[in-house]
């Protein structure tokens, strides 16, 4: 159990404390859960057009407050400010998408049976406990939350402690958007308390974006309480480069795919698996481009790489790099703490990485890339699959038909051909294996937290 009575946030750029925010007392937690239960009834009974209009209004408010929200995220977790603004804009776009398309996705589906009429209706489950991480402090909320909200569920947000102010500012965005109460309540509780609250009868279901360890804990608690859960966990995405690739585009995308958000993304490309014929060329170009990245104050628009979000994350990253080099891999650049205040780590490339090295087997959460040599395309796919994770995969080649054949063999929830894996409201998002289960976004995501209720109207027809 924690002995701290407050959440302490820290600016990773300076290492200095930002603020202390008190945890909720048991009485305050109960008050918020009771309030969410009351709002749930009003929210679920509101016409879907009203819920869509509310979501649209929330999107408009996000845009109005974009700069303020972006600055808060950058202060709390070090995201470069340009990327933080883009994240807020993506949240607004997600709200707009589900406000526009969600009602059709939730429409009753007629079924031909022996009844006079039969159909499937999609009913909300109830208050959804959303346990969210710090790395995309806004998009993670709306990626899981926007479709669930439109489906008629209210949100109970337990955010990462590091981004507590982000959570509170999102709550302000929701205030006054719906007459029946805010469809989002923030719970200022510990992870241990969140696990316990899964069993609370006022919680209908749970969604988690986080680590494999957190996923095991949440899935166990949800299973014990017989409650639906969706888990979006870690990843060690492969970025496959085949010999017939258009090299300039592949390298430019590889840099962004690995180093955006300071390398701290579950769907970041982490293992660059390159066919032997173009391995040396890719490695040389990739190294040159990575060395040119501008590290600096993430509040400045020109900065491309900010700090790791926490000191312990930087230390873990360095351990992984050092252990991989000790196993025989080669350092091409970086590989050390940056010589500046804050939790900065130099952009790093490690070549000749092999299975059973930490940078191959583990999730690497920070600005370090593993480059792996493959004999041919078949070997590249085998190496991509030689991971306990299965979130995303990139395939780069001039032969798109061949890439589609290879994609069918990849064990991942998302495969992007000649592009960078990303989450898009129009496509389902999620993983397999240790990357979790369930889907967010698209019609798959909007149905995850809906009761597919069969309605049969008699009498039966002969």
Number of C-alpha atoms within 10 A of each C-alpha: 7 8 5 9 12 17 18 16 21 21 22 26 26 16 15 11 12 14 14 13 15 13 16 17 12 10 9 13 17 14 12 17 22 13 15 27 18 13 23 26 16 18 28 20 13 14 12 19 14 15 24 24 18 22 27 22 19 23 24 18 17 24 18 13 15 18 15 14 22 25 20 20 29 27 24 26 28 31 36 29 26 19 18 27 21 14 22 26 20 22 22 25 20 25 30 22 20 27 26 16 14 23 17 11 18 20 12 18 13 13 14 9 13 14 16 12 16 18 17 17 17 20 18 25 22 26 29 28 26 25 25 25 20 22 25 19 30 27 22 20 22 20 21 27 28 29 30 27 29 27 31 27 29 29 26 22 25 24 27 21 22 22 26 26 22 25 26 16 15 23 16 14 20 21 15 13 19 20 12 14 18 21 28 25 25 21 25 25 22 19 19 11 14 20 19 13 18 25 18 12 11 17 20 23 23 24 26 23 23 21 19 19 11 17 24 15 14 24 23 13 20 23 14 11 15 14 15 17 24 25 28 27 27 27 32 28 29 33 34 27 30 25 17 13 19 14 19 12 12 21 21 14 17 25 18 17 23 29 25 20 27 29 28 22 21 23 26 31 30 31 26 28 28 28 24 19 15 17 22 13 13 23 20 12 14 21 20 14 14 25 16 10 15 13 20 18 21 26 19 12 12 14 18 23 25 32 31 28 29 20 15 11 16 21 16 14 24 19 15 22 26 18 14 24 20 11 13 13 21 16 18 15 17 18 22 17 16 15 10 11 11 22 24 28 26 22 27 21 22 24 22 16 25 19 12 13 18 21 28 26 16 17 22 29 24 29 28 28 28 27 26 26 22 24 13 15 20 13 15 26 21 14 21 28 18 15 21 17 25 28 30 30 31 26 28 24 19 15 13 13 10 11 20 15 10 16 19 10 13 22 23 23 20 24 25 17 20 22 17 23 21 14 17 15 21 15 16 19 24 25 25 21 16 21 26 27 19 19 22 29 26 20 20 17 26 25 21 23 30 19 15 18 12 14 15 16 12 11 10 11 9 5
